[in-house]
Amino acid sequence: MKHTIPLPRRKKSGRWWKISLLAAVGLGAVVLVVSALSYFLVRNYLYSDGFRQLLAERASSALRAKVDLAPLSWQDTTGSCARLSAEGQPGAPFSRASAEGLRATVDLDGIRQKEWRVPDVEIEKLSIELLQTPPAAEPLPVKAKSLPPPPVEGGGMPWYAGWIPDKFVVKLVRVGEASIHYARDGQDFTAERIQLGMEPGEGAGMNVFGTGGVLRWGGGKKFNLEEFSGRLSGTTFYLTSLGAHSAEGGTVVHASGEAGPEMVALKADFSNAEAADLVAEDWRRRLHGMVDGEVELSGPTKAVVARGQVRLKQGRLELLPVLDKIADHTKSDGFRRLAISEARTNFRRTPERLEIRQFFMESPGLLQIKGDADIVDGRIDGSFMVGIAPGTLRWIPGAESRVFRRGDSGLLWASMRVVGPVDSPSEDLSGRLTDAAVAQTIEEVPGKVLETAKDAAGKVLDAAPGVIEKGAGLLDKGIDALKGFVPLFK
């Protein structure tokens, strides 16, 4: 019996494996070559003026403005630009803007997703003029349609145009020194030297935040900005928070709300403000003290309504002629430099009128005043109650018995109406005090003195008929003297 020994089976050829390997290597090489070529071409395009034009077009679309961009200079993938200027178009949140010293690095890894990725943009100086006039009814769209790369020199499109991204993704913009100015309808606001940051927010909005810098409303007091944050959406800025303090370090302000070219809705509270900084110039030497308050601004920008409450503490009134007169007539020097322990009022101001409600002022041991008033076209019409400490007006006959009545807080109270120009109003309390003084003086003359005077008058009449007429003149002068004794506000 023959035995056969099976021969070992011949292995399959590695031909297909080698072909597959070579194909993969070749494909990889092609991919690498294409990637390198596209990287080189796109990077080369990055350095071209066409990229600058594309950048200007995208900035124009995003800012809704006509943008002029100076030539770019490159070091690897980091570009710099000396200047950018923009003129706001309908729908833009500003009128004019300019930037100096721009610098940004492009992350070319985003080319695969057809994106120009810019992680960080640095700007040395930025100046913005906010809207002076409302935007047109038809604003520009937030996003422009996709645009092809600008043509190469000599016309036509580059053959690699399909590889070039047409979308910009900016993560963060940092500004070393930003200045913002707003002036419209008599309102003027300036912010200078702010360290500003901006980054994409929800939808088409932009988150904005900053620290440092100086704020000023009109030609008034300067405030140092501590911090602020908010969101810009279209032409409206939503202020999340703002904190600032006066340059001298006393006054502290916090604010939030929203503001746009058409509407305003802002709330602010302040503390430790100098009263002299809140009143007209001719009152700055007369009114002293610290003021706290809350203010709310709301309504159309052309007719903003302000309402809130202000409180004066540690106050003092001085250098007022009326106070000197009151001090002379009451023989109380406390009126010359009137100490105010507390003064407060609610207010509502429209473009046409100022309404003062629940006004209250107290000078310890001397008086209280409370009431309401309206000021329209420079004229005041107010109704107040005046409370005085018993004995304050003891030198004016009849004042504390005929005009004032005992009321709360242990004081004597009388009503007072104030009307007329704000600079020189008239009041009715002085006239009532005069009438009371005359009536009280006549009433207190003893009857027998009158009889004696009558007899004396008869004798004088017999002796000199002209004396009666002269006596009547003297009586008139006496009454005039009484009137000059009690003019509280004249």
C-alpha positions as CSV (number, residue, x, y, z in Angstrom):
1,M,0.0,0.0,0.0
2,K,1.3,3.3,-1.1
3,H,1.3,6.3,1.1
4,T,1.2,9.7,-0.3
5,I,2.6,12.6,1.6
6,P,0.5,15.7,0.9
7,L,2.6,18.6,-0.3
8,P,2.3,21.9,1.6
9,R,-0.4,24.2,0.0
10,R,1.1,27.1,-1.8
11,K,0.1,30.5,-0.2
12,K,-1.9,33.0,-2.2
13,S,0.1,35.7,-3.8
14,G,0.5,39.0,-1.9
15,R,-0.1,40.7,-5.2
16,W,-3.4,42.3,-4.2
17,W,-2.2,43.3,-0.8
18,K,0.7,45.0,-2.4
19,I,-1.6,46.7,-4.9
20,S,-3.9,47.9,-2.1
21,L,-0.9,49.2,-0.1
22,L,0.5,51.0,-3.1
23,A,-2.9,52.5,-3.9
24,A,-3.4,53.7,-0.3
25,V,0.1,55.2,-0.3
26,G,-0.5,56.8,-3.6
27,L,-3.9,58.1,-2.5
28,G,-2.4,59.5,0.6
29,A,0.4,61.1,-1.3
30,V,-2.2,62.7,-3.6
31,V,-4.2,63.9,-0.6
32,L,-1.1,65.3,1.0
33,V,0.0,67.0,-2.2
34,V,-3.5,68.4,-2.8
35,S,-3.7,69.5,0.9
36,A,-0.3,71.0,0.7
37,L,-1.1,72.7,-2.6
38,S,-4.4,74.0,-1.3
39,Y,-2.7,75.2,1.9
40,F,-0.1,76.9,-0.2
41,L,-2.6,78.5,-2.6
42,V,-5.0,79.6,0.2
43,R,-2.1,80.9,2.2
44,N,-0.8,82.7,-0.9
45,Y,-4.4,84.1,-1.4
46,L,-4.3,85.2,2.3
47,Y,-1.4,87.6,1.4
48,S,-3.2,89.0,-1.7
49,D,-5.2,92.2,-2.0
50,G,-8.1,90.0,-2.9
51,F,-8.3,88.7,0.7
52,R,-8.2,92.3,1.9
53,Q,-11.2,93.1,-0.3
54,L,-13.0,90.0,0.9
55,L,-12.3,91.1,4.5
56,A,-13.6,94.6,3.9
57,E,-16.8,93.2,2.3
58,R,-17.4,90.9,5.2
59,A,-16.8,93.7,7.7
60,S,-19.2,95.9,5.7
61,S,-21.9,93.3,5.9
62,A,-21.4,92.5,9.7
63,L,-21.2,96.2,10.7
64,R,-23.8,97.5,8.2
65,A,-21.3,100.1,7.1
66,K,-19.0,101.3,4.3
67,V,-15.7,100.0,5.4
68,D,-12.3,101.2,4.2
69,L,-9.4,98.9,5.2
70,A,-5.8,99.9,4.8
71,P,-3.3,97.4,3.1
72,L,-2.4,94.4,5.2
73,S,1.0,93.2,6.1
74,W,1.8,89.6,7.0
75,Q,4.2,87.6,9.1
76,D,3.4,84.0,8.6
77,T,-0.4,83.8,9.3
78,T,-0.5,86.9,11.5
79,G,-1.7,90.0,9.7
80,S,-1.7,93.6,10.7
81,C,-3.4,96.7,9.5
82,A,-2.7,100.3,10.3
83,R,-6.2,101.7,10.0
84,L,-9.9,100.8,9.5
85,S,-12.6,103.4,9.0
86,A,-16.4,102.8,8.8
87,E,-19.4,104.9,8.0
88,G,-22.6,103.6,9.3
89,Q,-25.4,102.8,6.9
90,P,-29.2,102.4,7.6
91,G,-29.5,99.8,10.3
92,A,-26.1,100.4,11.8
93,P,-25.7,101.0,15.5
94,F,-23.2,103.9,14.9
95,S,-22.6,106.9,12.6
96,R,-18.8,106.6,12.3
97,A,-16.1,104.4,13.6
98,S,-12.3,104.2,13.2
99,A,-9.7,101.8,14.5
100,E,-5.9,101.9,14.6
101,G,-3.3,99.2,15.0
102,L,-5.3,96.1,14.1
103,R,-3.6,92.7,14.5
104,A,-5.0,89.2,14.0
105,T,-3.8,85.6,13.4
106,V,-5.7,83.3,11.0
107,D,-6.0,79.6,12.0
108,L,-5.7,77.7,8.7
109,D,-7.1,74.5,10.2
110,G,-10.5,76.0,9.6
111,I,-10.0,75.8,5.8
112,R,-11.3,72.2,5.8
113,Q,-14.6,73.5,7.0
114,K,-14.3,76.5,4.6
115,E,-13.9,79.0,7.5
116,W,-11.4,81.8,8.1
117,R,-11.0,81.2,11.8
118,V,-9.6,84.2,13.7
119,P,-9.2,83.3,17.4
120,D,-8.2,86.8,18.5
121,V,-8.3,90.3,17.1
122,E,-6.4,93.0,18.8
123,I,-7.1,96.8,18.3
124,E,-4.9,99.5,19.8
125,K,-7.4,102.3,19.6
126,L,-11.1,102.4,18.6
127,S,-13.3,105.5,18.3
128,I,-17.1,105.3,17.8
129,E,-19.6,108.0,17.2
130,L,-23.0,106.5,18.2
131,L,-26.2,107.2,16.2
132,Q,-27.0,110.8,15.7
133,T,-30.2,110.2,13.8
134,P,-32.7,107.2,13.8
135,P,-31.9,104.5,11.2
136,A,-33.9,104.3,8.0
137,A,-37.0,102.2,7.9
138,E,-35.3,99.5,5.7
139,P,-32.1,98.4,7.4
140,L,-29.5,96.3,5.7
141,P,-29.7,92.5,6.3
142,V,-27.6,91.2,9.1
143,K,-25.8,88.6,6.9
144,A,-24.8,89.2,3.3
145,K,-25.1,86.5,0.7
146,S,-22.1,84.3,0.1
147,L,-19.6,86.1,-2.1
148,P,-16.9,84.5,-4.2
149,P,-13.3,85.6,-3.8
150,P,-12.5,88.9,-5.7
151,P,-11.1,88.3,-9.2
152,V,-7.4,88.1,-9.7
153,E,-5.4,90.7,-11.6
154,G,-6.3,90.8,-15.2
155,G,-9.9,89.7,-14.6
156,G,-11.5,86.3,-14.1
157,M,-11.7,84.1,-11.1
158,P,-8.8,82.1,-9.7
159,W,-9.0,78.4,-10.6
160,Y,-8.8,77.5,-6.9
161,A,-11.7,79.7,-5.9
162,G,-13.7,76.7,-4.7
163,W,-11.1,76.0,-2.0
164,I,-11.2,79.5,-0.5
165,P,-13.5,80.0,2.5
166,D,-16.1,82.7,2.4
167,K,-17.0,82.6,6.1
168,F,-15.3,84.4,8.9
169,V,-15.4,83.1,12.5
170,V,-14.0,85.6,15.0
171,K,-13.9,84.4,18.6
172,L,-12.8,87.5,20.5
173,V,-12.0,91.2,19.7
174,R,-9.9,93.1,22.3
175,V,-9.5,96.9,22.3
176,G,-6.7,98.5,24.3
177,E,-8.3,102.0,24.3
178,A,-11.9,102.6,23.2
179,S,-13.7,106.0,23.0
180,I,-17.4,106.3,22.6
181,H,-19.4,109.5,22.0
182,Y,-23.1,110.2,21.8
183,A,-24.8,113.5,21.2
184,R,-28.4,114.0,20.3
185,D,-31.4,116.1,21.2
186,G,-29.4,118.1,23.8
187,Q,-28.0,114.9,25.4
188,D,-24.2,114.4,25.4
189,F,-22.3,111.4,26.7
190,T,-18.6,110.5,26.4
191,A,-16.6,107.4,27.4
192,E,-12.9,107.4,27.0
193,R,-9.9,105.0,27.5
194,I,-12.0,101.9,28.1
195,Q,-10.4,98.4,27.8
196,L,-13.1,96.8,25.6
197,G,-13.9,93.2,24.7
198,M,-16.4,91.8,22.2
199,E,-17.3,88.2,21.3
200,P,-20.2,86.6,19.4
201,G,-23.4,86.1,21.3
202,E,-26.7,84.4,20.6
203,G,-28.0,84.7,17.1
204,A,-26.6,87.8,15.4
205,G,-25.9,89.5,18.7
206,M,-22.5,90.4,20.2
207,N,-21.5,90.3,23.8
208,V,-19.6,93.5,24.9
209,F,-17.7,94.0,28.2
210,G,-15.2,96.5,29.4
211,T,-13.2,97.9,32.4
212,G,-11.5,101.1,33.2
213,G,-11.9,104.4,31.5
214,V,-13.7,107.7,32.2
215,L,-17.4,108.5,31.7
216,R,-18.9,112.0,31.4
217,W,-22.4,113.3,30.9
218,G,-22.4,116.7,29.2
219,G,-19.9,119.0,30.8
220,G,-20.5,117.5,34.3
221,K,-18.6,115.4,36.7
222,K,-16.2,112.7,35.6
223,F,-16.8,109.1,36.6
224,N,-14.2,106.3,36.6
225,L,-15.7,103.1,35.0
226,E,-15.2,100.0,37.2
227,E,-16.8,97.5,34.8
228,F,-19.7,97.0,32.4
229,S,-21.3,94.1,30.4
230,G,-24.1,93.9,27.9
231,R,-25.2,92.7,24.5
232,L,-25.5,94.5,21.2
233,S,-28.3,93.2,19.0
234,G,-29.0,95.3,15.9
235,T,-29.1,98.9,16.9
236,T,-30.1,98.2,20.5
237,F,-27.7,97.8,23.4
238,Y,-28.9,95.7,26.4
239,L,-26.9,96.8,29.4
240,T,-26.6,93.9,31.9
241,S,-24.6,95.9,34.5
242,L,-22.5,99.0,34.9
243,G,-20.5,100.2,37.9
244,A,-18.7,103.5,38.2
245,H,-17.5,106.0,40.8
246,S,-16.7,109.6,40.7
247,A,-13.1,110.7,40.0
248,E,-12.9,111.9,43.6
249,G,-14.0,108.5,44.9
250,G,-17.2,109.5,46.6
251,T,-20.2,108.9,44.3
252,V,-21.1,105.4,43.3
253,V,-23.4,104.6,40.4
254,H,-24.9,101.3,39.2
255,A,-27.1,101.0,36.1
256,S,-28.8,98.5,33.8
257,G,-31.4,98.5,31.0
258,E,-31.5,99.0,27.3
259,A,-31.1,101.8,24.8
260,G,-31.6,102.2,21.1
261,P,-32.0,105.0,18.5
262,E,-35.8,104.9,19.1
263,M,-36.4,103.8,22.7
264,V,-34.7,104.0,26.1
265,A,-35.4,101.9,29.3
266,L,-32.6,102.4,31.8
267,K,-32.5,102.2,35.6
268,A,-29.7,103.7,37.8
269,D,-29.1,104.2,41.5
270,F,-26.4,106.4,43.0
271,S,-25.1,107.2,46.4
272,N,-22.9,109.8,48.1
273,A,-23.3,112.4,45.4
274,E,-22.4,116.0,46.2
275,A,-25.5,118.1,46.1
276,A,-23.5,120.9,44.5
277,D,-23.0,118.6,41.5
278,L,-26.7,118.1,40.9
279,V,-28.0,121.7,41.1
280,A,-27.8,124.8,39.0
281,E,-24.6,126.8,39.2
282,D,-26.1,129.6,41.2
283,W,-27.1,127.2,43.9
284,R,-23.8,125.3,44.3
285,R,-22.6,127.7,47.1
286,R,-25.9,127.6,48.8
287,L,-26.9,123.9,49.0
288,H,-24.5,121.3,50.6
289,G,-24.9,117.7,51.5
290,M,-24.8,114.1,50.2
291,V,-27.5,112.8,47.9
292,D,-28.7,109.2,47.2
293,G,-31.3,108.3,44.7
294,E,-32.9,106.0,42.1
295,V,-33.7,107.2,38.6
296,E,-35.6,105.4,35.8
297,L,-35.5,106.6,32.2
298,S,-38.1,105.3,29.7
299,G,-39.9,106.1,26.5
300,P,-39.0,107.3,23.0
301,T,-35.6,109.0,22.8
302,K,-37.2,112.3,21.8
303,A,-39.6,112.3,24.8
304,V,-37.8,110.4,27.6
305,V,-39.6,110.4,30.9
306,A,-37.5,110.4,34.0
307,R,-38.9,109.3,37.4
308,G,-37.5,108.4,40.7
309,Q,-36.6,109.6,44.2
310,V,-33.7,111.6,45.6
311,R,-32.7,112.0,49.3
312,L,-30.4,114.6,50.8
313,K,-28.6,113.9,54.1
314,Q,-26.2,115.9,56.2
315,G,-27.4,119.0,54.3
316,R,-27.1,122.7,54.8
317,L,-28.7,125.8,53.2
318,E,-26.9,129.1,53.5
319,L,-26.1,132.4,51.8
320,L,-29.8,133.0,51.0
321,P,-31.3,136.4,51.8
322,V,-34.6,134.9,52.8
323,L,-32.8,132.9,55.5
324,D,-31.1,136.1,56.8
325,K,-34.5,137.8,57.0
326,I,-36.1,134.9,58.8
327,A,-33.2,134.9,61.3
328,D,-33.7,138.6,61.9
329,H,-37.4,138.4,62.3
330,T,-37.4,135.3,64.5
331,K,-34.2,136.3,66.3
332,S,-32.9,132.8,65.7
333,D,-29.5,132.5,64.0
334,G,-30.2,128.9,63.2
335,F,-31.9,130.0,60.0
336,R,-28.8,131.7,58.6
337,R,-27.1,128.4,58.0
338,L,-30.0,126.0,58.0
339,A,-29.0,122.5,58.9
340,I,-31.0,119.8,57.1
341,S,-31.2,116.4,58.7
342,E,-33.2,115.0,55.9
343,A,-34.8,116.1,52.6
344,R,-36.4,113.8,50.1
345,T,-38.9,113.9,47.2
346,N,-40.3,111.7,44.4
347,F,-40.2,113.3,41.0
348,R,-41.4,112.7,37.4
349,R,-39.9,114.8,34.6
350,T,-41.2,115.0,31.0
351,P,-40.0,117.3,28.3
352,E,-42.8,119.7,29.3
353,R,-43.0,119.6,33.1
354,L,-41.4,118.5,36.4
355,E,-43.7,117.0,39.0
356,I,-42.5,117.0,42.6
357,R,-44.4,114.7,44.9
358,Q,-44.2,113.9,48.7
359,F,-41.5,116.5,49.2
360,F,-40.2,116.5,52.8
361,M,-37.5,118.6,54.5
362,E,-36.6,118.8,58.2
363,S,-34.3,121.1,60.1
364,P,-34.1,119.7,63.7
365,G,-35.6,121.9,66.3
366,L,-36.7,124.6,63.8
367,L,-39.1,123.5,61.0
368,Q,-40.5,120.9,58.6
369,I,-41.8,121.4,55.1
370,K,-43.9,118.9,53.1
371,G,-46.0,119.1,50.0
372,D,-46.3,118.8,46.2
373,A,-45.4,121.1,43.3
374,D,-45.4,121.3,39.5
375,I,-42.9,123.3,37.4
376,V,-44.0,124.1,33.8
377,D,-42.2,126.6,31.5
378,G,-40.0,127.9,34.4
379,R,-43.0,128.6,36.7
380,I,-43.8,126.7,39.9
381,D,-47.2,126.0,41.4
382,G,-47.0,124.3,44.8
383,S,-48.9,123.6,47.9
384,F,-47.0,123.0,51.1
385,M,-47.4,122.6,54.8
386,V,-44.9,124.4,57.1
387,G,-44.3,123.2,60.6
388,I,-42.4,125.2,63.1
389,A,-41.2,124.6,66.7
390,P,-43.4,126.4,69.3
391,G,-41.8,129.7,70.2
392,T,-40.0,130.1,66.9
393,L,-42.3,133.0,65.7
394,R,-43.0,134.4,69.2
395,W,-41.7,137.8,68.0
396,I,-44.4,138.1,65.4
397,P,-47.7,139.0,67.0
398,G,-50.5,136.5,66.3
399,A,-48.3,134.2,64.2
400,E,-48.6,131.2,66.6
401,S,-52.2,131.8,67.5
402,R,-53.9,133.0,64.4
403,V,-51.9,131.4,61.5
404,F,-50.3,128.2,62.8
405,R,-52.1,125.3,64.5
406,R,-50.7,122.6,66.7
407,G,-50.3,119.3,64.8
408,D,-48.1,116.2,64.6
409,S,-44.5,116.0,65.6
410,G,-45.2,118.5,68.3
411,L,-45.0,121.4,65.8
412,L,-47.2,124.3,64.8
413,W,-48.5,123.9,61.2
414,A,-49.7,126.3,58.5
415,S,-50.4,125.9,54.8
416,M,-48.3,127.8,52.2
417,R,-49.0,128.3,48.5
418,V,-46.0,129.0,46.2
419,V,-46.5,130.3,42.7
420,G,-44.6,132.2,40.0
421,P,-41.2,132.1,38.3
422,V,-38.9,129.5,39.8
423,D,-36.2,132.1,40.4
424,S,-38.5,134.5,42.3
425,P,-41.7,132.8,43.4
426,S,-44.4,134.4,45.6
427,E,-46.0,132.8,48.6
428,D,-49.1,133.6,50.6
429,L,-47.8,132.8,54.1
430,S,-46.1,136.2,54.6
431,G,-49.3,138.1,53.9
432,R,-51.3,136.0,56.4
433,L,-48.7,136.6,59.0
434,T,-48.8,140.3,58.3
435,D,-52.6,140.4,58.7
436,A,-52.4,138.4,61.9
437,A,-49.8,140.7,63.3
438,V,-51.9,143.8,62.6
439,A,-55.1,142.2,64.0
440,Q,-53.3,140.9,67.1
441,T,-51.7,144.3,67.9
442,I,-55.0,146.1,67.6
443,E,-56.8,143.6,69.7
444,E,-54.3,143.7,72.5
445,V,-54.5,147.5,72.9
446,P,-56.3,148.1,76.2
447,G,-59.8,149.7,76.0
448,K,-58.9,152.4,78.4
449,V,-55.9,153.4,76.3
450,L,-58.3,153.7,73.3
451,E,-60.7,155.9,75.4
452,T,-57.8,158.0,76.5
453,A,-56.6,158.3,73.0
454,K,-60.1,159.2,71.9
455,D,-60.2,162.0,74.5
456,A,-56.8,163.2,73.5
457,A,-57.7,163.1,69.9
458,G,-60.7,165.3,70.6
459,K,-58.6,167.8,72.4
460,V,-56.0,167.8,69.6
461,L,-58.8,168.2,67.1
462,D,-59.9,171.3,68.8
463,A,-56.4,172.6,69.0
464,A,-55.1,171.6,65.6
465,P,-57.5,170.0,63.1
466,G,-54.7,168.8,60.8
467,V,-53.3,166.4,63.4
468,I,-55.9,163.7,62.7
469,E,-54.8,163.5,59.1
470,K,-51.2,163.3,60.1
471,G,-52.0,160.6,62.7
472,A,-53.8,158.5,60.0
473,G,-50.6,158.7,57.9
474,L,-48.5,157.6,60.9
475,L,-50.9,154.6,61.3
476,D,-50.4,153.6,57.7
477,K,-46.6,153.8,58.2
478,G,-46.9,151.6,61.2
479,I,-48.8,148.9,59.3
480,D,-46.2,149.1,56.6
481,A,-43.5,148.5,59.2
482,L,-45.4,145.4,60.4
483,K,-45.6,144.1,56.8
484,G,-41.9,144.6,56.4
485,F,-41.4,142.6,59.6
486,V,-42.7,139.2,58.3
487,P,-41.8,138.7,54.6
488,L,-40.5,135.2,54.7
489,F,-39.9,134.7,51.1
490,K,-39.6,138.2,49.6
